[in-house]
Amino acid sequence: MRRPRLQPVLDGSWEKPGSNPLRAGIAGLLITGALYSTLGGLILSIIALVLSSHDWSWIKTDNFTDFLLSYYQRFQVPILIVTAVMEFAVFLGITFLLVRRWHSSQPARYLSYHPPAALDLILAGLGAIAVVPLAELLDSWSYILFPVLRELRGGEGSLLAIHTPAQAVLVIFAVSITPAICEEVLFRGWLQRTIRRKASALVSILVTGVIFALFHMSPLSIAALAFVGFYLGYLFERCGTLFASMTAHGLYNLTIIWLVNTDVKWPWLVTGQGDIALPAAAGAVVVFLLVILGIELNARRQQAGAAAVT
């Protein structure tokens, strides 16, 4: 299933005979996750205390939904800045350091920073846009069982709100560009790549996708997040380069930002309650399947070309 990749030199400390590289992947995931959550939470708590030292009125709300909305509105800028800084420092920086120490003196090659095919990037991006309504549809089913989630989602949407050009730059950088670069290095480049060395492509995609969903700490959206993770994992496996999943991840998040900040009133796209309409979901399924078909055909064409050369 996998396209040929330039293999790195495996000269790290966890590549000794008898050592299992999967343990390195799990250890790295625990280290980066703990650092990101602990340091990020601590920094944001300090910032909130300092900025609220003379005005605690934002806390005086009637319910948790209003509190969440007030929190995101008041601290949108520091939340986005701290999130971006921590992702670059931990998910990108520490991951590179650990991969270099534990696996290979060629971390970029180990993480699959291989030159992408232009067609793969185009298809990956189109598929990401098609995934949005499908993931939203999975999310909307949870609203039936837990109606309060619709209100909570509205509160979280305020974190993505854009009212000025400066806000637009910050939101797009922190929510679209940063995760595409940093999260893909950790989840696809390191974790999935390492699992793939010991397991099948399907297992590596499924396991990484579920872990990716759990890492976002949104239990009732886990089905949608896992679906997104499976798609990103498929792109990484089939296209043979981290750039494919990075492109899709960035465009997926960018589409979410656009939807949050656009008063969409197209009946074929959204229902009166703001859920994805059936025509949009059906169209997304068709586009998604065509994208998968295109990626498969392109992969087989390149594999046939490589076989002919050798």
C-alpha positions as CSV (number, residue, x, y, z in Angstrom):
1,M,0.0,0.0,0.0
2,R,2.8,2.4,0.7
3,R,4.8,4.3,-1.8
4,P,8.6,4.0,-1.7
5,R,10.2,6.5,0.7
6,L,13.7,7.5,1.3
7,Q,14.6,5.5,4.4
8,P,16.5,7.2,7.2
9,V,19.6,5.9,9.0
10,L,18.3,4.3,12.2
11,D,21.1,5.1,14.5
12,G,19.3,6.5,17.6
13,S,19.5,5.2,21.1
14,W,16.1,3.3,20.8
15,E,17.3,1.5,17.6
16,K,19.6,-0.9,19.3
17,P,19.1,-4.6,18.8
18,G,16.3,-5.9,21.1
19,S,14.8,-2.4,21.6
20,N,11.2,-1.8,20.5
21,P,10.7,1.6,18.7
22,L,7.0,1.5,19.6
23,R,8.0,2.2,23.2
24,A,9.7,5.3,22.1
25,G,6.6,6.5,20.3
26,I,4.4,5.9,23.3
27,A,6.9,7.5,25.6
28,G,7.2,10.5,23.3
29,L,3.5,10.8,23.2
30,L,3.2,10.8,27.0
31,I,6.0,13.3,27.4
32,T,4.8,15.8,24.8
33,G,1.2,15.4,26.0
34,A,2.1,16.0,29.6
35,L,4.3,19.0,28.8
36,Y,1.7,20.6,26.5
37,S,-1.2,20.2,28.9
38,T,0.6,21.1,32.1
39,L,2.7,24.0,30.9
40,G,-0.1,25.4,28.7
41,G,-2.7,25.2,31.4
42,L,-0.3,26.8,34.0
43,I,0.6,29.7,31.7
44,L,-3.0,30.4,30.8
45,S,-4.0,30.3,34.4
46,I,-1.4,32.8,35.4
47,I,-2.4,35.1,32.5
48,A,-6.1,34.8,33.5
49,L,-5.3,35.7,37.1
50,V,-3.1,38.7,36.1
51,L,-5.6,40.1,33.6
52,S,-8.5,39.6,35.9
53,S,-6.8,41.0,39.0
54,H,-8.9,44.3,38.8
55,D,-12.0,42.9,37.1
56,W,-13.7,39.6,37.8
57,S,-17.0,40.5,36.3
58,W,-16.6,38.1,33.4
59,I,-16.9,35.2,35.9
60,K,-20.4,36.3,37.1
61,T,-22.5,34.2,34.8
62,D,-25.6,32.0,35.4
63,N,-24.4,28.8,33.8
64,F,-21.3,27.0,32.4
65,T,-22.2,27.8,28.8
66,D,-22.2,31.5,29.6
67,F,-19.0,31.1,31.6
68,L,-17.3,29.4,28.7
69,L,-18.4,32.0,26.2
70,S,-17.2,34.8,28.5
71,Y,-13.9,33.1,29.1
72,Y,-13.2,32.6,25.4
73,Q,-14.2,36.1,24.5
74,R,-12.1,37.8,27.2
75,F,-9.0,35.6,26.7
76,Q,-9.2,34.8,23.0
77,V,-5.8,36.4,22.2
78,P,-3.7,34.9,25.0
79,I,-5.3,31.5,24.5
80,L,-4.5,31.4,20.8
81,I,-0.9,32.8,21.3
82,V,-0.1,30.3,24.1
83,T,-1.6,27.4,22.2
84,A,0.5,28.3,19.1
85,V,3.7,28.8,21.1
86,M,3.2,25.5,23.0
87,E,2.5,23.5,19.8
88,F,5.7,24.8,18.1
89,A,7.8,24.3,21.2
90,V,6.5,20.9,22.3
91,F,4.8,19.1,19.3
92,L,7.3,20.3,16.8
93,G,10.5,21.2,18.7
94,I,10.6,18.4,21.3
95,T,9.4,15.9,18.8
96,F,12.3,16.7,16.5
97,L,14.8,16.5,19.4
98,L,13.4,13.1,20.6
99,V,13.2,11.6,17.1
100,R,16.8,12.7,16.5
101,R,18.0,11.2,19.8
102,W,15.9,8.1,19.8
103,H,15.5,7.1,16.2
104,S,17.7,8.8,13.6
105,S,20.2,11.5,13.0
106,Q,18.0,12.3,9.9
107,P,14.8,13.4,11.7
108,A,13.3,15.1,8.7
109,R,13.6,11.9,6.7
110,Y,12.2,9.8,9.5
111,L,9.2,12.1,9.9
112,S,8.6,11.7,6.1
113,Y,9.3,15.2,4.9
114,H,9.5,13.9,1.3
115,P,8.8,16.0,-1.7
116,P,5.0,15.9,-2.4
117,A,3.3,15.4,-5.7
118,A,1.3,18.4,-6.7
119,L,-1.7,16.3,-7.5
120,D,-1.6,14.6,-4.1
121,L,-1.7,18.0,-2.4
122,I,-4.6,19.2,-4.5
123,L,-6.6,16.0,-3.8
124,A,-5.7,16.1,-0.2
125,G,-7.1,19.6,0.1
126,L,-10.3,18.9,-1.7
127,G,-10.8,15.8,0.5
128,A,-10.3,17.9,3.6
129,I,-13.0,20.3,2.5
130,A,-15.4,17.4,1.8
131,V,-14.6,15.9,5.2
132,V,-15.9,19.0,7.0
133,P,-19.7,18.4,6.4
134,L,-19.2,14.7,7.1
135,A,-17.5,15.4,10.4
136,E,-20.1,18.0,11.2
137,L,-22.8,15.4,10.5
138,L,-21.2,13.0,13.0
139,D,-21.1,15.8,15.6
140,S,-24.8,16.7,15.0
141,W,-25.9,13.3,16.0
142,S,-24.5,13.9,19.5
143,Y,-26.8,16.9,19.8
144,I,-29.8,14.6,19.7
145,L,-28.6,12.8,22.8
146,F,-27.0,15.9,24.5
147,P,-28.8,19.1,23.3
148,V,-26.6,21.2,25.6
149,L,-23.7,20.5,23.3
150,R,-25.1,22.8,20.7
151,E,-24.9,25.7,23.2
152,L,-21.4,24.6,24.3
153,R,-20.2,24.6,20.7
154,G,-21.5,28.1,20.3
155,G,-19.4,29.1,23.2
156,E,-16.3,27.4,21.8
157,G,-17.0,29.1,18.4
158,S,-16.3,32.5,20.0
159,L,-12.7,31.4,20.2
160,L,-12.6,31.4,16.4
161,A,-14.5,34.7,16.1
162,I,-12.9,37.2,13.7
163,H,-13.8,40.9,13.8
164,T,-10.6,42.6,12.7
165,P,-7.7,41.9,10.2
166,A,-5.4,41.3,13.2
167,Q,-7.8,38.8,14.7
168,A,-8.0,37.0,11.3
169,V,-4.2,36.6,11.1
170,L,-4.0,35.3,14.7
171,V,-6.9,32.9,14.4
172,I,-5.8,31.5,11.1
173,F,-2.2,31.1,12.3
174,A,-3.1,29.5,15.6
175,V,-6.0,27.3,14.5
176,S,-5.2,26.4,10.9
177,I,-1.4,26.8,10.2
178,T,0.0,25.8,13.6
179,P,-1.8,22.4,14.1
180,A,-1.2,21.5,10.4
181,I,2.6,21.9,11.0
182,C,2.9,20.7,14.6
183,E,0.3,18.1,15.2
184,E,1.0,16.3,12.0
185,V,4.7,16.0,13.0
186,L,3.7,14.3,16.3
187,F,0.8,12.2,15.2
188,R,1.5,11.2,11.6
189,G,5.2,11.8,11.3
190,W,6.3,10.2,14.5
191,L,3.6,8.1,16.0
192,Q,2.0,6.6,12.9
193,R,5.4,6.2,11.2
194,T,6.7,4.3,14.2
195,I,3.6,2.1,14.6
196,R,3.8,1.3,10.9
197,R,7.2,-0.2,11.4
198,K,5.6,-2.9,13.5
199,A,2.0,-3.1,12.3
200,S,0.0,-3.0,9.1
201,A,-1.1,0.2,7.4
202,L,-4.7,-0.2,8.6
203,V,-3.7,-0.7,12.2
204,S,-1.4,2.3,12.2
205,I,-4.1,4.5,10.7
206,L,-6.8,3.4,13.1
207,V,-4.7,3.6,16.2
208,T,-3.2,7.0,15.4
209,G,-6.6,8.3,14.4
210,V,-8.2,7.3,17.7
211,I,-5.3,8.7,19.7
212,F,-5.5,11.9,17.7
213,A,-9.2,12.2,18.7
214,L,-8.6,11.5,22.3
215,F,-5.8,14.0,22.5
216,H,-8.2,16.8,21.7
217,M,-10.1,16.0,24.9
218,S,-13.6,16.4,23.5
219,P,-15.2,13.1,24.3
220,L,-18.6,13.7,22.7
221,S,-16.9,14.8,19.4
222,I,-14.6,11.8,19.3
223,A,-16.4,10.1,16.4
224,A,-15.9,13.2,14.2
225,L,-12.3,13.8,15.3
226,A,-11.4,10.1,14.8
227,F,-12.9,10.3,11.3
228,V,-10.7,13.3,10.5
229,G,-7.7,11.5,12.0
230,F,-8.4,8.4,9.8
231,Y,-8.4,10.6,6.7
232,L,-5.2,12.3,7.7
233,G,-3.6,9.0,8.4
234,Y,-4.7,7.6,5.1
235,L,-3.1,10.5,3.3
236,F,0.1,10.1,5.1
237,E,0.3,6.4,4.4
238,R,-0.8,6.5,0.8
239,C,0.9,9.7,-0.4
240,G,4.1,8.9,1.4
241,T,4.8,12.4,2.6
242,L,3.9,14.5,5.7
243,F,3.0,17.4,3.4
244,A,-0.2,15.7,2.2
245,S,-1.7,15.4,5.7
246,M,-0.4,18.9,6.7
247,T,-2.2,20.4,3.7
248,A,-5.4,18.6,4.5
249,H,-5.3,19.4,8.2
250,G,-4.7,23.1,7.5
251,L,-7.5,23.4,5.0
252,Y,-9.9,21.4,7.2
253,N,-9.4,23.8,10.1
254,L,-9.5,26.8,7.8
255,T,-12.9,25.7,6.5
256,I,-14.2,25.4,10.1
257,I,-13.0,29.0,10.8
258,W,-14.8,30.2,7.6
259,L,-18.0,28.5,8.6
260,V,-17.9,29.9,12.2
261,N,-17.4,33.5,10.9
262,T,-19.8,33.3,7.9
263,D,-23.6,33.7,8.3
264,V,-24.4,30.8,6.0
265,K,-28.1,30.8,4.9
266,W,-27.9,28.4,2.0
267,P,-30.7,25.8,2.6
268,W,-28.8,23.1,0.6
269,L,-25.8,23.6,3.0
270,V,-27.2,24.0,6.5
271,T,-30.5,23.4,8.1
272,G,-32.4,26.0,10.2
273,Q,-30.7,24.7,13.3
274,G,-27.2,25.1,11.8
275,D,-26.7,21.4,11.0
276,I,-25.3,20.1,7.7
277,A,-28.2,19.6,5.2
278,L,-28.7,16.3,3.4
279,P,-27.7,17.7,0.0
280,A,-24.4,19.0,1.3
281,A,-23.7,15.7,3.1
282,A,-24.5,13.7,-0.1
283,G,-22.3,16.0,-2.2
284,A,-19.5,15.7,0.3
285,V,-19.6,11.9,0.2
286,V,-19.3,11.9,-3.6
287,V,-16.4,14.4,-3.6
288,F,-14.7,12.4,-0.8
289,L,-15.0,9.1,-2.7
290,L,-13.7,10.8,-5.9
291,V,-10.7,12.1,-4.0
292,I,-9.9,8.7,-2.6
293,L,-10.2,7.2,-6.1
294,G,-7.9,9.9,-7.5
295,I,-5.3,9.4,-4.7
296,E,-5.3,5.6,-5.3
297,L,-5.0,6.0,-9.1
298,N,-2.1,8.4,-8.7
299,A,-0.4,6.2,-6.2
300,R,-0.6,3.2,-8.4
301,R,0.6,5.2,-11.4
302,Q,3.7,6.3,-9.4
303,Q,4.3,2.8,-8.1
304,A,4.2,1.5,-11.7
305,G,6.6,4.2,-12.8
306,A,9.0,3.4,-10.0
307,A,8.9,-0.4,-10.8
308,A,9.6,0.3,-14.4
309,V,12.7,2.3,-13.6
310,T,14.1,-0.4,-11.3
